[in-house]
Each structure stands twice: as structure tokens, then as C-alpha cells.
Amino acid sequence: MYMPFKGPVKVKVPSGEVVNCYYLYELAERLGRQSQTVRKWEIAGTIPQSGFRDKFNCRLYSEEQMQIIIEEAERAHLRPGRHPAHTTFAMHVSRRMKELSDRYMTPKKSVAV
């Protein structure tokens, strides 16, 4: 299996901000889950798509996105063996990720000096 290097990948977003992003397997490690599980959550809509990909089309998650997912997993007591559909996990992650996405995707206005 292809394992990209570990550590942040710098991604410039439409707002002009440069954000550190990490590969899906790093998020999975921090959640104590397998990469396949996190991929399934994204495909099923349990977590929103991150919106970031590398040049090989591998999923990337910003530090803030990872923090949201991890915080909400802890809040929902989402341990291995507990399915997220039986919790409010998806609802809270979706709401918080939408707010973050709006910030990333809104271009900064130019200010005349």
C-alpha cells in the first residue's frame, strides 16, 4: 500500500491562506481507526469531504478539520466498535466543518493602500 510521507503538506486555499494538511491515514491513526473506516465515513456522508487532495488525488485534512473530527469523536464517545450512526457525531462534525469550509473558500478582499 502506498504511504505518503508523514507530516504536513502546505496547501493554499482560495482565501489566500496557507494551511497545513495531513493524509487520511494520519487522521485515522489519531482516531484509533483504520484508514478504510475513515474513507467509508466520508463516502457515507458521516464526515464531509475534506476538499483537499494532493497531486496523486489522496485525501488531505487540515489541522483544523482533524481537530474538529477528533473533538467530536471524543464528545460522542466514539470508540472502536461504536458506530457513528448511533450518535450525534455526524451532525456536529458537519456543522463545524461547514463553518470552516466557508472560511477557507471565501477569497480575501483586496484592500487599497
Buried (B, 14 or more C-beta within 10 A) or exposed (E): EEEBEEEBBEBEBEBEEEBBBBBBBBBBBBBEBEBEBBBEBBEEEBBBEBBBEEEEEBBBBBEBBBBBBBEBBEEBEBEEEEEBEEBEBBEBBBEBBEEBBEEBEEEEEEEEE
